Amino acid sequence: AQSVTQLGSHVSVSEGALVLLRCNYSSSVPPYLFWYVQYPNQGLQLLLKYTSAATLVKGINGFEAEFKKSETSFHLTKPSAHMSDAAEYFCAVDTGFQKLVFGTGTRLLVSP
Amino acid sequence: GAVVSQHPSWVICKSGTSVKIECRSLDFQATTMFWYRQFPKQSLMLMATSNEGSKATYEQGVEKDKFLINHASLTLSTLTVTSAHPEDSSFYICSARPKSGRAPYQETQYFGPGTRLLVL
């Protein structure tokens, strides 16, 4: 079965610092991977997705993620954190026909 | 574009009553809609997949008689929680995949803002 594991339920960074949110996947077939962001009491917004094209995927709001097959990872990064980036971030894998399995989420805290 | 709405945004009901939640794709047609459930500080769990004009497909462990899903049109899916109990209290989120000629993985899934259900 396909799954994703997000390391770290909380990540704290200072404004302007590098953001790194970790996601490792488990899949017996080439995976389709996604990062979503959820603001309080809201639904999910797609940040970016990997669908076996370029391994470095650029998304919205300055985020990007790199697919590394050798490490089974799809970590999310942003060079410089903004206060508005504070939210919950979910990594997800498509198990087929867009049935998504989500990780447990990582809450990003950004301090001034 | 690609907006999904949910109604109501929150609902409080008494134990034993039924609650209907609507999920609408406002500016696109959705052949497939998904219903998720999210407990506080936890991840989303897929409950069921809803295809327009056909019966929903439920995930293992989800009671189909308790969570009734109707996908009556290409822009509307409803989730009815029947005989709700306090343990059904949760955040319910729907998503919709646009009707297109592309492969499913190439199509973005759009999420609604969620409905918070509290059963007293």
Chai-1 contact restraints between the chains, C-beta under 6 A:
chainA,res_idxA,chainB,res_idxB,connection_type,confidence,min_distance_angstrom,max_distance_angstrom,comment,restraint_id
A,Y32,B,Y105,contact,1.0,0.0,6.0,A-B,restraint_1
A,Q42,B,P113,contact,1.0,0.0,6.0,A-B,restraint_2
A,G43,B,I93,contact,1.0,0.0,6.0,A-B,restraint_3
A,G43,B,F111,contact,1.0,0.0,6.0,A-B,restraint_4
A,G43,B,G112,contact,1.0,0.0,6.0,A-B,restraint_5
A,G43,B,P113,contact,1.0,0.0,6.0,A-B,restraint_6
A,G43,B,G114,contact,1.0,0.0,6.0,A-B,restraint_7
A,L44,B,F111,contact,1.0,0.0,6.0,A-B,restraint_8
A,L46,B,T108,contact,1.0,0.0,6.0,A-B,restraint_9
A,T51,B,Y105,contact,1.0,0.0,6.0,A-B,restraint_10
A,D94,B,Y105,contact,1.0,0.0,6.0,A-B,restraint_11
A,F97,B,P104,contact,1.0,0.0,6.0,A-B,restraint_12
A,Q98,B,R97,contact,1.0,0.0,6.0,A-B,restraint_13
A,Q98,B,P104,contact,1.0,0.0,6.0,A-B,restraint_14
A,Q98,B,Q109,contact,1.0,0.0,6.0,A-B,restraint_15
A,F102,B,S43,contact,1.0,0.0,6.0,A-B,restraint_16
A,F102,B,L44,contact,1.0,0.0,6.0,A-B,restraint_17
A,T104,B,S43,contact,1.0,0.0,6.0,A-B,restraint_18
A,G105,B,S43,contact,1.0,0.0,6.0,A-B,restraint_19
